[in-house]
Every structure is written in structure tokens, then in C-alpha cells.
């Protein structure tokens, strides 16, 4: 996935009210940027971070910059836009870049299912069971190279796990897909202390037959693409 507009570097001053960030551009101007991430953003909202913004000239948008990336001092990258994983995954699924899902050629986003929900992707292919795929953005890293999810309590995420479990009970295939928007992680586990109820729903979903996949990303100011599969710690 390529960014539509070339990104520009900036320095983070503060993130506040969940969706706003004060930033300093390279020319010294201070502006307010949209922060497309309502989560806790642990370790990703410290003043002084080098970040990358996507400018826009849309007259309908009040804020003329959107925060997309963090460039860490060690040369690694983190994507903070929670809307990007679905865009990245659509391209990857269409191209057959996710080995476990490559046999499916019909890819439909945002299909109604469950209890007033929409699945991120419904995959279909003649001769195969319908496959319901829910995507979760991952950017929490608290130790070593371990990526974790969630970074805060997520009742919505718990509901998604329960609905995927229902799909398996109906004879379909269901996949919980965690996309790690970081380049410094080599494995994945649940942050069970962040939301014990989500962890319990995760365990129940797995026991019922919901599959768990995790991939990392290739990230640069040019764009973001699905990378390699990461091992998942299931307990």
C-alpha cells in the first residue's frame, strides 16, 4: 500500500483527546495533526518522537496533516494509523500474499454478519468453506521483540471473537488475523493483563476452532505492506 501523498517528517509535541496531536514541522511551524488511533498507544506518544505525517489539501478536512508513522532512534518503524491494516490486507489477500488464505480468490470487505457486525473480509472459493477474517492492528511492544494485543480493554474485540466462534459452529472457517505494524517484533502474544476478558474469549475461540494468524509489516515513508508470518504464543 502506497501513501497517496508523500509523507513529511515532524516532531511530536503531545498527543491528546485521543485523536489530536501537536507537532512541530521541519520548518519550525507548530500545527495540529489528526491522530488516527483511539488506543492507549503505550510508548508511542512521548514528546520528542520523530514522526511522519501525510499532508492533505481537502477543503472538507479541518486538519491538514494526518499522523502515519513513528521513526524510532534504532532505525525501526511503527505505523499508528488503525485504518491502514484493512487497506494493506485487502491488497495482500488479492495478491495471494498470505499463504494460509491464498486459495481464496473472492474477497469481499465489510460483509454483514453476526449481531449487527461486519466482518473485515469474507473469503469465498468454490470447493472451500467460506472464510471469515477479522483484522486487528497490533503496535504494542513492552519487552524484547514481543508484539502484544490489545493495548487497552476492548469489548468490541471480545465480541468479534465470539462472533467468529459462532461462524465455526455454523460450519464456516474463521480467522483472527493480527497485523503487527512494527518492524522490531519477531513474535506475538496476547497482553492478557490488559484485558483478561478478551484473553478468555480468545482461548474459547481457539478451542472452538477459530484460527489465529499473525504477520508483520514492511514499513517506510513510501508505504506499508504485509511482511512475514510471526510465531504466536497461545498461552
Legacy VTK file of the C-alpha trace (Angstrom):
# vtk DataFile Version 3.0
C-alpha trace
ASCII
DATASET POLYDATA
POINTS 235 float
0.000 0.000 0.000
1.478 3.318 -1.101
0.667 6.548 0.710
-1.367 8.818 -1.543
0.678 11.897 -0.624
4.423 11.932 0.177
4.927 11.965 3.949
6.756 14.775 5.714
8.831 14.476 8.919
7.880 16.195 12.166
8.495 16.070 15.902
5.736 15.024 18.285
4.972 17.580 20.983
1.939 15.915 22.580
-0.981 13.633 21.786
-4.288 14.462 23.478
-8.065 13.956 23.304
-7.288 10.609 21.625
-7.443 11.982 18.079
-5.268 15.107 18.211
-1.513 15.691 18.238
0.529 18.878 18.445
3.581 18.550 16.198
6.499 20.667 15.004
7.267 20.556 11.292
10.790 20.630 9.894
10.473 24.361 9.138
9.654 25.101 12.785
5.902 25.612 12.415
3.686 24.024 15.049
0.433 22.512 13.788
-2.299 20.174 14.986
-2.395 16.779 13.256
-5.067 14.113 13.259
-4.087 11.057 15.318
-5.961 8.123 13.717
-5.643 5.892 16.762
-8.021 5.834 19.760
-5.974 3.278 21.717
-3.611 3.617 24.647
-0.521 3.977 22.390
1.813 2.926 25.201
5.346 4.067 24.415
4.198 5.703 21.175
3.084 9.137 22.349
6.174 10.521 24.085
7.188 14.093 23.342
10.209 14.310 21.070
9.455 11.274 18.905
10.273 11.628 15.222
7.046 11.069 13.321
5.848 11.211 9.738
2.713 12.996 8.574
0.573 12.746 5.465
-0.464 16.217 4.234
-3.809 16.818 2.561
-5.432 19.725 0.716
-9.005 18.510 1.191
-11.147 21.606 1.936
-13.568 19.380 3.875
-10.885 18.419 6.393
-10.155 20.820 9.214
-6.774 19.257 9.986
-4.287 19.346 7.129
-1.968 16.628 8.423
-2.549 13.018 9.437
-0.066 11.153 11.635
1.008 7.887 9.991
4.403 6.647 11.245
6.977 6.783 14.025
10.654 6.507 13.111
12.498 5.135 16.138
16.061 6.037 17.032
17.181 2.450 16.360
16.050 2.643 12.736
12.812 0.701 13.208
9.326 1.895 12.305
5.842 1.775 13.786
2.602 2.518 11.948
-0.020 4.112 14.197
-2.985 4.504 11.813
-5.568 1.853 12.781
-7.339 2.230 9.422
-4.306 1.094 7.435
-4.298 -2.659 8.272
-7.509 -3.301 6.351
-6.188 -1.452 3.308
-2.901 -3.345 3.495
-4.667 -6.669 3.965
-7.002 -6.154 1.025
-4.025 -5.777 -1.277
-2.228 -8.745 0.282
-5.264 -11.023 0.044
-5.899 -10.002 -3.562
-2.280 -10.739 -4.443
-2.304 -14.068 -2.585
0.494 -12.930 -0.266
-0.969 -14.609 2.825
-0.108 -18.272 2.292
-2.797 -19.658 4.579
-5.540 -17.756 2.739
-4.144 -17.718 -0.808
-6.574 -20.338 -2.249
-9.473 -17.906 -1.851
-9.959 -15.656 -4.867
-13.215 -13.873 -3.968
-12.524 -11.192 -1.360
-15.409 -9.114 -0.045
-14.827 -6.447 2.619
-17.289 -5.271 5.260
-19.912 -8.009 4.877
-22.732 -8.003 7.433
-22.743 -10.968 9.813
-23.249 -11.853 13.464
-25.111 -9.430 15.709
-25.134 -6.078 13.931
-21.498 -6.523 12.893
-19.496 -6.501 9.689
-16.643 -8.912 9.076
-13.486 -7.273 7.767
-13.209 -9.789 4.915
-15.363 -12.665 3.725
-13.354 -15.002 1.513
-15.081 -17.496 -0.763
-13.931 -20.070 -3.262
-15.745 -22.958 -4.901
-14.960 -26.192 -3.086
-13.815 -24.425 0.106
-15.715 -23.382 3.236
-16.488 -19.669 3.456
-13.759 -17.959 5.475
-14.499 -15.068 7.859
-11.402 -12.952 8.574
-11.230 -10.319 11.302
-8.184 -7.999 11.287
-6.656 -6.457 14.402
-3.980 -3.776 14.379
-1.024 -4.505 16.690
1.565 -1.973 17.788
2.146 -2.675 21.493
5.698 -3.732 22.391
6.739 -3.835 26.032
9.617 -6.287 26.059
12.272 -7.637 23.723
10.823 -8.397 20.280
7.350 -9.336 21.530
4.298 -7.749 19.896
1.121 -7.828 22.006
-2.601 -7.204 21.671
-4.677 -5.490 22.989
-3.177 -2.302 24.429
-6.378 -1.487 26.358
-9.732 -3.069 27.222
-11.644 -3.929 24.046
-15.241 -5.063 24.461
-15.620 -4.781 20.692
-12.697 -7.148 20.159
-14.237 -9.671 22.555
-17.497 -9.514 20.608
-15.631 -10.210 17.374
-14.062 -13.336 18.858
-17.479 -14.573 19.984
-18.935 -13.965 16.526
-16.079 -15.797 14.835
-16.755 -18.696 17.186
-20.373 -18.697 16.025
-19.224 -18.884 12.396
-17.180 -22.006 13.132
-20.227 -23.557 14.824
-22.154 -22.956 11.590
-19.577 -24.877 9.573
-17.523 -21.984 8.236
-13.848 -21.193 8.581
-12.950 -18.254 10.845
-9.599 -16.484 11.230
-8.449 -13.948 13.799
-5.649 -12.096 11.992
-3.233 -9.875 13.919
-1.229 -7.455 11.756
1.839 -6.061 13.543
2.539 -2.513 12.374
6.090 -2.591 13.717
9.428 -3.632 12.246
11.072 -4.526 15.580
8.975 -7.561 16.579
9.607 -11.218 15.834
6.807 -12.932 17.785
3.309 -12.310 19.098
1.332 -12.969 22.284
-1.804 -11.707 23.971
-1.431 -8.904 26.501
-3.549 -10.871 28.943
-3.078 -8.354 31.748
-4.532 -5.577 29.601
-7.903 -7.282 29.141
-8.467 -10.643 30.893
-11.987 -10.889 29.416
-10.577 -10.625 25.887
-7.968 -13.269 26.708
-10.682 -15.625 27.961
-12.722 -15.098 24.782
-9.566 -15.726 22.733
-8.942 -19.058 24.463
-12.556 -20.106 23.998
-12.481 -19.132 20.318
-9.328 -21.161 19.692
-10.758 -24.163 21.471
-13.834 -23.919 19.231
-11.750 -23.908 16.059
-11.070 -20.231 15.288
-7.672 -19.971 13.604
-5.057 -17.408 14.683
-2.618 -15.831 12.238
-0.085 -13.070 12.749
2.063 -11.255 10.200
4.387 -8.277 10.474
4.757 -5.361 8.052
7.350 -3.754 5.846
7.185 -0.047 6.674
8.751 3.076 5.176
7.622 6.635 4.385
6.714 5.321 0.924
4.145 2.815 2.168
3.246 -0.261 4.202
2.966 -3.867 3.032
2.326 -7.226 4.669
5.603 -8.925 5.585
6.275 -12.311 7.153
4.333 -14.663 9.415
5.237 -14.400 13.107
5.048 -17.204 15.668
2.104 -16.900 18.057
2.345 -17.805 21.746
-1.044 -19.318 22.545
-0.769 -19.467 26.349
LINES 1 236
235 0 1 2 3 4 5 6 7 8 9 10 11 12 13 14 15 16 17 18 19 20 21 22 23 24 25 26 27 28 29 30 31 32 33 34 35 36 37 38 39 40 41 42 43 44 45 46 47 48 49 50 51 52 53 54 55 56 57 58 59 60 61 62 63 64 65 66 67 68 69 70 71 72 73 74 75 76 77 78 79 80 81 82 83 84 85 86 87 88 89 90 91 92 93 94 95 96 97 98 99 100 101 102 103 104 105 106 107 108 109 110 111 112 113 114 115 116 117 118 119 120 121 122 123 124 125 126 127 128 129 130 131 132 133 134 135 136 137 138 139 140 141 142 143 144 145 146 147 148 149 150 151 152 153 154 155 156 157 158 159 160 161 162 163 164 165 166 167 168 169 170 171 172 173 174 175 176 177 178 179 180 181 182 183 184 185 186 187 188 189 190 191 192 193 194 195 196 197 198 199 200 201 202 203 204 205 206 207 208 209 210 211 212 213 214 215 216 217 218 219 220 221 222 223 224 225 226 227 228 229 230 231 232 233 234
